[in-house]
Amino acid sequence: MTVLAAGDVSPGLLGFVVVALIGFALYILIKSMNKQMSKIQVPHEGEADDKKAE
């Protein structure tokens, strides 16, 4: 049986792949969020006042 010291243990390839996938998913989500946010039309103050006057 091999006993490893605390400093000898590393996350390895699996840890890197998991972190890379989370980072890629975050990139895709932020890109999608920016696309959705650009579709939102916010009325300006002058336009809101004109609609209330009518």
C-alpha positions in Angstrom: 0.0 0.0 0.0 1.4 3.4 -1.0 0.9 6.3 1.4 1.0 9.7 -0.2 1.9 13.0 1.5 -0.7 15.8 1.5 1.4 17.7 -1.1 1.6 14.8 -3.5 -2.1 14.6 -4.3 -3.4 16.6 -7.3 -6.8 16.8 -9.0 -5.3 15.3 -12.2 -6.9 15.2 -15.6 -10.5 14.6 -14.3 -10.3 17.8 -12.2 -9.1 19.8 -15.1 -11.8 18.5 -17.4 -14.5 19.3 -14.9 -13.3 22.9 -14.3 -12.9 23.4 -18.1 -16.4 22.2 -18.7 -17.8 24.5 -16.0 -15.9 27.4 -17.5 -17.2 26.6 -21.0 -20.8 26.4 -19.7 -20.4 29.8 -18.0 -19.1 31.3 -21.2 -22.1 30.0 -23.2 -24.5 31.2 -20.5 -23.1 34.7 -20.4 -23.1 34.9 -24.2 -26.8 33.8 -24.2 -27.7 36.3 -21.4 -26.1 39.2 -23.4 -28.1 38.2 -26.4 -31.4 38.2 -24.4 -30.5 41.5 -22.6 -29.9 43.2 -26.0 -33.5 42.3 -27.0 -35.0 44.2 -24.1 -36.4 47.6 -25.0 -36.3 50.0 -22.2 -38.5 53.1 -22.6 -36.8 56.5 -22.0 -38.2 59.0 -19.5 -39.6 61.2 -22.3 -41.4 58.3 -24.0 -43.0 57.3 -20.7 -44.3 60.8 -20.0 -45.8 61.0 -23.5 -47.7 57.8 -23.0 -49.1 58.9 -19.6 -50.3 62.2 -21.2 -52.4 60.3 -23.7 
